[in-house]
Amino acid sequence: IGERSPRQTLATVITVYGLVRPGQLVLPLEPVATSGRVAAAPVTGPSGQVITARQPRELQQVGTIMFIDIGRVAGIKLGDFIQVRRHAGPRTDAPDTIDDLVAVAQVVHVSEKSSAIKMVRIFDPNIRPGAPVVRVATLPG
């Protein structure tokens, strides 16, 4: 982060994970406080679904920010790990109805009823709104 003013913050781009266009806005990430080496503890739930990506694109990639419909009220905390699963369609016995892991993400912003997640590992980049998500690990503390 460079200069700050009430209306804007100037920053230097260190790494690019997607297209950067003039006039784009950024979502400030909250820092995840740790006391050094921290291992995530496995948990089960809550579950929800993908609302949308911050920047809609055909195929998602590592570093993409997506929004999900579970937040602080459901017990989601900053730093939690989320699995994105394959969206089960209306058809049965079809490849797209199998409950496969398609991505792993980490919570980078939490609101009352929604959260922002950052993709950290993607197995299938075709992630659409409505894809099921479930919290699978949380940071202690």
C-alpha positions as a Markdown table, in Angstrom:
| # | Residue | x | y | z |
|---|---|---|---|---|
| 1 | Ile | 0.0 | 0.0 | 0.0 |
| 2 | Gly | 1.3 | 3.4 | -1.0 |
| 3 | Glu | -0.7 | 6.6 | -0.5 |
| 4 | Arg | -4.1 | 6.8 | 1.2 |
| 5 | Ser | -6.8 | 9.4 | 1.0 |
| 6 | Pro | -10.4 | 9.4 | 2.1 |
| 7 | Arg | -11.5 | 8.5 | -1.5 |
| 8 | Gln | -8.8 | 6.2 | -2.7 |
| 9 | Thr | -5.7 | 4.1 | -1.8 |
| 10 | Leu | -2.8 | 3.7 | -4.1 |
| 11 | Ala | -1.1 | 0.3 | -4.1 |
| 12 | Thr | 1.5 | -1.5 | -6.2 |
| 13 | Val | 0.4 | -4.7 | -7.9 |
| 14 | Ile | 2.8 | -7.5 | -7.0 |
| 15 | Thr | 1.2 | -10.5 | -8.7 |
| 16 | Val | -1.6 | -10.7 | -11.2 |
| 17 | Tyr | -4.0 | -13.7 | -11.1 |
| 18 | Gly | -6.4 | -12.3 | -13.8 |
| 19 | Leu | -7.0 | -9.3 | -16.0 |
| 20 | Val | -6.5 | -5.9 | -14.4 |
| 21 | Arg | -8.6 | -3.2 | -16.1 |
| 22 | Pro | -8.6 | 0.6 | -15.6 |
| 23 | Gly | -11.1 | 1.8 | -13.1 |
| 24 | Gln | -11.4 | -1.5 | -11.2 |
| 25 | Leu | -12.1 | -1.5 | -7.5 |
| 26 | Val | -10.5 | -3.8 | -5.0 |
| 27 | Leu | -11.8 | -5.5 | -1.9 |
| 28 | Pro | -9.6 | -4.9 | 1.1 |
| 29 | Leu | -8.7 | -8.2 | 2.9 |
| 30 | Glu | -8.8 | -8.4 | 6.6 |
| 31 | Pro | -5.5 | -9.6 | 8.2 |
| 32 | Val | -5.6 | -13.1 | 9.6 |
| 33 | Ala | -3.8 | -12.9 | 13.0 |
| 34 | Thr | -1.7 | -16.0 | 13.9 |
| 35 | Ser | 0.9 | -16.7 | 16.6 |
| 36 | Gly | 3.3 | -18.3 | 14.2 |
| 37 | Arg | 2.8 | -21.8 | 13.0 |
| 38 | Val | -0.9 | -22.5 | 13.0 |
| 39 | Ala | -2.6 | -25.7 | 11.8 |
| 40 | Ala | -6.3 | -25.6 | 10.8 |
| 41 | Ala | -8.6 | -27.8 | 12.9 |
| 42 | Pro | -11.1 | -29.9 | 10.9 |
| 43 | Val | -14.7 | -29.0 | 11.4 |
| 44 | Thr | -18.0 | -30.0 | 9.7 |
| 45 | Gly | -20.3 | -27.3 | 8.4 |
| 46 | Pro | -22.1 | -25.1 | 8.0 |
| 47 | Ser | -22.9 | -25.4 | 4.3 |
| 48 | Gly | -24.3 | -23.0 | 1.8 |
| 49 | Gln | -23.7 | -22.1 | -1.9 |
| 50 | Val | -21.8 | -19.8 | -4.2 |
| 51 | Ile | -23.6 | -16.5 | -4.9 |
| 52 | Thr | -21.2 | -15.2 | -7.6 |
| 53 | Ala | -17.6 | -14.3 | -8.4 |
| 54 | Arg | -16.4 | -10.8 | -7.7 |
| 55 | Gln | -15.3 | -10.7 | -11.4 |
| 56 | Pro | -17.5 | -13.0 | -13.5 |
| 57 | Arg | -15.5 | -15.2 | -15.9 |
| 58 | Glu | -16.1 | -18.4 | -17.8 |
| 59 | Leu | -13.5 | -20.4 | -15.8 |
| 60 | Gln | -12.3 | -19.6 | -12.3 |
| 61 | Gln | -8.6 | -19.6 | -11.2 |
| 62 | Val | -6.5 | -19.6 | -8.1 |
| 63 | Gly | -6.8 | -16.1 | -6.5 |
| 64 | Thr | -10.3 | -15.5 | -7.6 |
| 65 | Ile | -12.6 | -14.0 | -5.0 |
| 66 | Met | -16.1 | -15.5 | -4.8 |
| 67 | Phe | -19.0 | -14.7 | -2.5 |
| 68 | Ile | -21.0 | -17.3 | -0.5 |
| 69 | Asp | -24.3 | -17.2 | 1.3 |
| 70 | Ile | -23.0 | -18.2 | 4.8 |
| 71 | Gly | -21.4 | -15.8 | 7.2 |
| 72 | Arg | -20.9 | -14.8 | 10.9 |
| 73 | Val | -24.4 | -15.8 | 11.9 |
| 74 | Ala | -23.7 | -19.4 | 10.7 |
| 75 | Gly | -20.3 | -19.5 | 12.5 |
| 76 | Ile | -18.0 | -18.6 | 9.7 |
| 77 | Lys | -14.8 | -16.9 | 10.8 |
| 78 | Leu | -11.9 | -15.2 | 9.0 |
| 79 | Gly | -9.4 | -17.8 | 7.8 |
| 80 | Asp | -11.8 | -20.7 | 7.7 |
| 81 | Phe | -11.3 | -23.2 | 4.8 |
| 82 | Ile | -14.2 | -23.9 | 2.5 |
| 83 | Gln | -14.7 | -26.7 | 0.0 |
| 84 | Val | -16.6 | -26.0 | -3.2 |
| 85 | Arg | -18.4 | -29.1 | -4.4 |
| 86 | Arg | -19.9 | -30.0 | -7.8 |
| 87 | His | -23.3 | -28.6 | -8.3 |
| 88 | Ala | -25.9 | -31.4 | -8.5 |
| 89 | Gly | -28.1 | -30.7 | -11.4 |
| 90 | Pro | -31.7 | -31.8 | -12.0 |
| 91 | Arg | -30.6 | -34.9 | -13.9 |
| 92 | Thr | -29.8 | -38.2 | -12.2 |
| 93 | Asp | -27.0 | -40.7 | -13.1 |
| 94 | Ala | -25.1 | -38.0 | -15.0 |
| 95 | Pro | -21.4 | -37.0 | -14.5 |
| 96 | Asp | -22.4 | -33.5 | -13.3 |
| 97 | Thr | -24.6 | -34.9 | -10.4 |
| 98 | Ile | -21.6 | -36.6 | -8.6 |
| 99 | Asp | -20.7 | -34.8 | -5.4 |
| 100 | Asp | -17.0 | -34.1 | -6.3 |
| 101 | Leu | -14.6 | -31.6 | -4.7 |
| 102 | Val | -14.0 | -28.9 | -7.3 |
| 103 | Ala | -12.0 | -26.2 | -5.3 |
| 104 | Val | -10.7 | -25.3 | -1.9 |
| 105 | Ala | -10.9 | -21.7 | -0.7 |
| 106 | Gln | -10.1 | -19.6 | 2.4 |
| 107 | Val | -12.5 | -17.0 | 3.9 |
| 108 | Val | -11.0 | -13.5 | 3.5 |
| 109 | His | -14.0 | -11.4 | 4.6 |
| 110 | Val | -17.0 | -12.1 | 6.8 |
| 111 | Ser | -20.3 | -10.3 | 6.9 |
| 112 | Glu | -23.4 | -11.3 | 9.0 |
| 113 | Lys | -25.0 | -13.6 | 6.3 |
| 114 | Ser | -22.3 | -13.8 | 3.6 |
| 115 | Ser | -18.6 | -14.2 | 3.1 |
| 116 | Ala | -15.9 | -13.6 | 0.5 |
| 117 | Ile | -13.6 | -16.6 | -0.2 |
| 118 | Lys | -10.3 | -16.7 | -2.1 |
| 119 | Met | -9.7 | -19.7 | -4.3 |
| 120 | Val | -6.4 | -21.4 | -3.1 |
| 121 | Arg | -6.7 | -24.7 | -5.1 |
| 122 | Ile | -8.9 | -25.6 | -8.1 |
| 123 | Phe | -9.6 | -29.0 | -9.5 |
| 124 | Asp | -12.4 | -28.0 | -11.9 |
| 125 | Pro | -12.5 | -24.3 | -12.9 |
| 126 | Asn | -16.1 | -24.5 | -14.0 |
| 127 | Ile | -17.6 | -23.0 | -10.8 |
| 128 | Arg | -21.1 | -21.5 | -11.2 |
| 129 | Pro | -23.5 | -19.7 | -8.8 |
| 130 | Gly | -25.4 | -22.2 | -6.8 |
| 131 | Ala | -22.4 | -24.6 | -6.4 |
| 132 | Pro | -22.5 | -26.1 | -2.9 |
| 133 | Val | -19.9 | -25.0 | -0.3 |
| 134 | Val | -19.1 | -26.4 | 3.1 |
| 135 | Arg | -16.7 | -25.3 | 5.8 |
| 136 | Val | -14.1 | -28.0 | 6.5 |
| 137 | Ala | -11.5 | -26.4 | 8.7 |
| 138 | Thr | -11.1 | -23.4 | 11.0 |
| 139 | Leu | -8.0 | -21.7 | 12.4 |
| 140 | Pro | -7.7 | -22.0 | 16.2 |
| 141 | Gly | -8.2 | -19.0 | 18.4 |
